[in-house]
Amino acid sequence: MKTWLLVSWIPVFGAEPTAAQEAVRAQASPAHAAPVLDRSSPAGGIDFVADASCLPCHSRQADLFRGSHHDLAMQPATRETVLGDFDDTRFEYFGVETRFFRRDGQFMTRTEGPGGESAEYVIAYTFGVEPLQQYLVHFPGGRLQALPVAWDVERERWFHLYPDERIGADDPLHWTGRYQTWNAMCAECHSTNLRKRYDPATDSYRTTWAEIDVGCQACHGPGAAHMSWARAKRDGAEEESRDSTPGHEGIGLVASLARVDSRTEVDACARCHARRHRVSGEDAHGRPLLDDFMPATLDAHLYYADGQILDEVYVYGSFVQSRMYAAGVRCSDCHDPHSLSLRAEGDALCTQCHRPEPQSRFDGLIARRYDTAAHHHHPVESKGARCVSCHMPARTYMVIDPRRDHSLRVPRPDLSQKLGVPNACNGCHGDQSSSWAVSQVEAWYGPERRRGADYGTAIHDGRAGGSHALQPLLSLLGSDLDAGIVRATSVSLLPRYGAGALAELVEATRDPDPLVRALAARSLALLPPAERPAVLAPLLDDPIRAVRIEAAAQLAASLGADPALARRPELRRALDEYEAAQRATSDLPGGRLNLGVLYTALGRMTDAEREYLRATELDPTFLPAYANLSQLYDRIGRAGDAESVLRAGIAHCAEPAELHYSLGLLLAAQPGRMSESVRELRAAARGLPDRARVHYNLGLAEQHLGHPDRAATALKSATRIDPREPGYPHALALLYSQQKDFEKAVVYARRLVELAPDSLEARQLLATLERERARMTYSGADP
């Protein structure tokens, strides 16, 4: 079994309120009326100021900013800001009607609310402006909830964000639920200095902001010190102020992005334009990205194996894979940082740099003219001739919002054939096969054309867990790729290979890239607790918080084995940092889960139990909390409670195969319950058809019950899924040996020797089986 680490409400009712509606009304608290303006520093540092204070000196930037997506990221709902049709329009979704109308100057909606009952709500805020606009309503406990029906600005129509599936009131993704709460899920990147101020005792928020939108200080940091410097300069005391004012170059500006290198600028944008999780209790401007946020690696649910975008990942993770990023291209080379508009239209944006003139700033990216038919092989000015069509294909999110892949890669239809990933050619030519696209590309550019980095094969095979992927993943980790996110992905996949990857993972803790170091520290859960301090203790002094806290999280389990470690203040500080980061997300079950894992490692079982239970209360469908809690109970001798937790999780979770697997293993360890275990393992195998280890354990259990045919079927499935794992043919050889079918037993023993040629045990088993086969043949016995 594995450990999983992951304003007042204003309803208006047209009829006599039901009991459920009265109960919801009773939860409303005037003290939690709405997000509150607060420009004070969260940690006693530099305060924020009104963005209007910036206008006298920065009028040009303000003019560009006005009307931008940042400026309009969130606004009070008024006649000027609401774009949707509230002229008593109706929208139906799986039989649920949502009505949009106005009453007494307010924008209103009637739709399905908590418990599935229809209720009326006042629209409090608009969220976004183009290509869609969403709407927020007040809920109890200071929450703002995002309606699931949004306005399509271009087509002027209402549409549902989950058009193909019914999201019922009992679903965690229902608009009234925790995962659609603005305070927890979206707020910090749509407002300036957003502090959600969650109170776990009451499960409520007292959220504040310095500005409702993404204003000047969202990127440049708090402005009070800079304002003091500007006033001193105006009054002729600039030099004196420069000496005493904190901030960049003595002018009090925390993040002066015009004077930083490209990586610092990209990291500043990545605070929001990245798929990431928090690693600090309170983030602050002017720090390295990984002091506050840990970017996601190329995980299977986020990216295709070759690094192309799959889920909504907000640009950073794809851009840092690109040659552009490696060459020093930054966000503002293409996007005006204040208006957010492109610097030029069409291919002119790319030919700012990709032109033959040697004076271009990025000479390393220039080989010839690209805006010619000789390069793109499409009719001039056609869609196929555009740079972005081939090198930045788009993928649509939120039904109508196309986002371009910023990895700026060469189209690889050959990888589509090999790995099943998309390619730009067939993105347009959907009526053709990837084989056709491969032929076209080879005809145009030749078989020895430049293909770009191919790390997709190693990641694809590593995700599948095949033993043959170990060496390619190690090679990827040791490569000179500038994209740390790619090498960090290899680190995240290597722990499944155990001792075979250990030396390289230890070496990765000294990698120059902090993302690689952080993932390496996490991966060294492979080491026994007593062996971790020698490798991980040096990382407690790492300059980057993400690295420190990953090391501390793994060292927590070592405290019992190394009493001297407990006396090291740097470990205590790093553990405090880790705990603060999880507390910052304790309004979501993932933060509670991670606290449970930490407390388990520290031996604080009661605290761990409390956090896991709270995670299941926050989301009764949160599978990892059930899995970890059952594991904790089993560890402390409460096998009955462990079983009860797993059965509760199976009842609540939509896809409980992991819990069936855990329950099967738990029951297998208890005398006389192997039949029950097999039932659970069979359910796990149905739900996890590509997990070789599940089929392997099912096969062993079937064998134990005297079901040789079922055992053989399961073990053969494991072998088919991972043909390079020697344990699976070993089990089949033993199974057929017990059945006296030495012909088949020898076949699998030979495969075992092929996979483990240095194993004396394997060679001895083969020799024994071959002798038995020969004896049976000579004696004429019927096997």
DADAKA-V56008 format. One record per helix or strand of 2 or more residues. SS is the DSSP state (alpha for helix, beta for strand). FROM is the first residue (numbers start at 1). LEN is the number of residues. If there is no record, write none. Layout:
SS/FROM/LEN  SS/FROM/LEN
This chain:
beta/11/2  alpha/19/9  alpha/30/3  beta/36/2  alpha/51/4  alpha/59/7  beta/74/3  beta/89/5  beta/96/8  beta/106/7  alpha/114/3  beta/118/10  beta/132/8  alpha/140/3  beta/143/4  beta/149/4  beta/157/4  alpha/178/3  alpha/182/4  alpha/187/3  beta/198/2  beta/204/2  beta/208/2  alpha/216/5  alpha/224/11  alpha/238/7  alpha/257/3  alpha/262/9  beta/276/3  alpha/289/3  beta/293/3  alpha/316/4  alpha/323/4  alpha/331/4  alpha/346/7  alpha/363/3  alpha/373/4  alpha/383/3  alpha/387/5  beta/394/4  beta/401/4  alpha/413/7  alpha/424/5  alpha/434/12  alpha/456/9  alpha/469/9  alpha/484/25  alpha/514/13  alpha/529/13  alpha/545/14  alpha/563/4  alpha/569/15  alpha/589/13  alpha/605/14  alpha/623/13  alpha/639/14  alpha/657/12  alpha/674/14  alpha/692/13  alpha/708/14  alpha/726/13  alpha/742/14  alpha/760/20
